[in-house]
Amino acid sequence: MDLDNDTYYDGVNLTRTKKAALINISYGLSNFKQERFQKAIDLQSLDVQQLQVDDINGDGVLDLLVLDKDSSSGAARIRFFVGNAGSRIFTETGSVLVPQLSNLENLRLYSADLNGDSKVDLLFADDLSQSLYLLNQISFAASPVFEDAIQISVSGSLSIDIRSIECRDLNADGKPDVILKDKSSSSSKVFYLLGQ
């Protein structure tokens, strides 16, 4: 991925210690070299579970989405760090709470434009409740604004130990479909939830 739009690949990862959770970023200097952890963002939270990279505000620069737990309610929240390609600075612009979800260890997050409106939406797979939840982005001003999370109904049970979630248009209808990968096997389960 290219975080600063200089045509060289950059690296980003999430590191958790007993005292802090950090996003480490190494910027590409050429096609073969990277600056070693040129920037580290201290998330000031020990409940961080996942990091996603996407262009949340549609400005053509990649941003960081962090899944952690809201300290007052215990609910899942997504924090948004908006990127600035010229300065290589990520600014936290806000967050969105998902009160239906609280067991972060069992959540898998996926971000993409899922309804074709050119805004990044959020899709959660909850391994504990075996449910899918969707948050549609309405707008982005100073911070992204989302509709309340809706649970997506599936026919039958997910019946899967969810390792990851992604979306692809598998039936060529122009709409994304959901793919869940199983931790305990090399199999995947496909749901044409959004594509039917």
N, C-alpha and C positions, 0 to 999 in steps of 0.2 A: 504494500500500500504506500501511497505517496501522501504524507501528511502536510507537507509544505509546498506542494505543487512545483517542485524543481526538477521533475522528471526522474528522480532517483528514488529507489525504494527505501522506506523507513521501517523501523521495527518498533513495536509497542507491546508491552506485557504488563500483567498485574502481579505484584509481589505482596505477599502478606507475611508479617512477622508478628511476634507477640505484642508489639507496641504500635505498629502502624501498618497501613495498607498504602502502597505506592504504585503509581503508574510510571513505568520506566520507558523513556522514549529514546531511541537512537536514530539519528538522522543520517541518511545516505550521503556520502561525499562523492561517490562515483558508482558505477555499476558493481564494483567489487569491494568497496570499503564503506564502513559505517563508523560514525562517531560513537564512542562507547557511552551509553547512558548520559547523553548530553543534557537531558532534562528529567527530573523526577517530580511528580506531583503528589504531595502528601494529602491523602483523602480525609484525614482527620476522623477516621472511623475504623473500627475493627470488624464491622459486620459486612464488609464488601465481599460480594460473591462472584460477580461477573463483570467483564468489560466488553463493550461492543463498540465498533468503529463504524460510523455512517455519517452522511451529510444531513444532519437533523434539520438545518434551517434553509437548505436549498441554495446556498451561495457558492457551491462548487468546491468548497474546502471541507475536508473530513473533520468530524467532531468526535468526541468521546462520550459514550453513554455508560454510566456506572450503576449497577444494581447493588443496592445495600438496604439496610433496615432503618426505618425512621426511628429515632431515639425515643420520641415521646409516645407514639402509638404502637410501635412494633411491626407496623405494616411494611410491605415492600415499597421501595421508592426507587425511581430512576433519576439520577442526577445528570445534568447536561453540562459538558465542558465544550464550549464553542471554539473552534480553531481559527487562527489568523495566520494565513500562509506567510505573509511578509515578515511577521515578528516571531513566528514559532511560539506564540503564547496561546494557551488554552484558558478561557475565562469561564468560570462556573456561572451559568445564567439562570439556574432554577432547577426545579425538580417536579416530578409528578408522583403522587401517592397511588398505590393500588391496594385499597383497604381489604379487598377480598383475599389477598395473598400475604402470608406472614412467614411461612416456613421456607426461607431462602435457599436452604441447602437442596431442596427438591425442585427448584424452579429452573427452567431453561428459557433464555430470552432470545428473540430473533427480531431484527428491525429491517423493514423494507416498505416500499409503497405497495400496500396490499389491496387498495381499492381504486387505483388508477388516477388519483387526483394530484399526483406529483409531490405528495408530502409523505414523509417517513412515518409509518405506523409501527406499533409494537405488538408482538405476539408472544404470549407466555405459554409454556407447557408446564403444568404442575404435576410432577411425578406422584406426589402423595395423594391428591384427590383424583388423579387421572383425568384432568380437565384441561381445556384450552381456553385462554382469555385473550381478547383483542382490545387494543386501545387505538382508535383512529385519531390521527392528528387533525385538528381543525385549522389551526393557524400558527404562525410563528411571528411574534413581534419581538419583545425583549427576551422572551422565553417561549418554548413550544407549549401550545395549549391542546389538550386531548379531551375527547369525550370520555365519559366514565367507562371503565372496563366492562365488557360484556362477555359472558361465558358462551362459548360456541358449543352447540350441541352436536354430539356425534352419535351415530347409530351404533349401539353396542358399546363395549368398554374399550378403552385404549389398550389394555392388557399388555403393557410394555414397560420395561425398566428404562426410562428415557435418559439417553446420554446427550443427545443434541437434537435441535430442531432447525429446519430450514424450509424454504418455500421455493418452488419451481413450477412453471406451467407444464405439467406432465401430459395433459390431454389436449394441448394445442387449442384451447378456447380463449386464449388471451388473458386468463386470470390465474393467479398463483394458487397452487395446491400445497398441502402441508405434508412434509416428510419427517417422521420421527425415527431416530436411530436408537436401537436397543443396546444397552450397556452389556447385557449378559450374552449376547450373540452378535454375529455379524449381519443380522437381518435389519430391515427397515420396515416401517409400516406407513402406508400412504393413505391420506384422507383427501378426497376431492371436496373439502369443506367450502372453500372459497371459490372453487372453480366450477361448481355445478349450477 
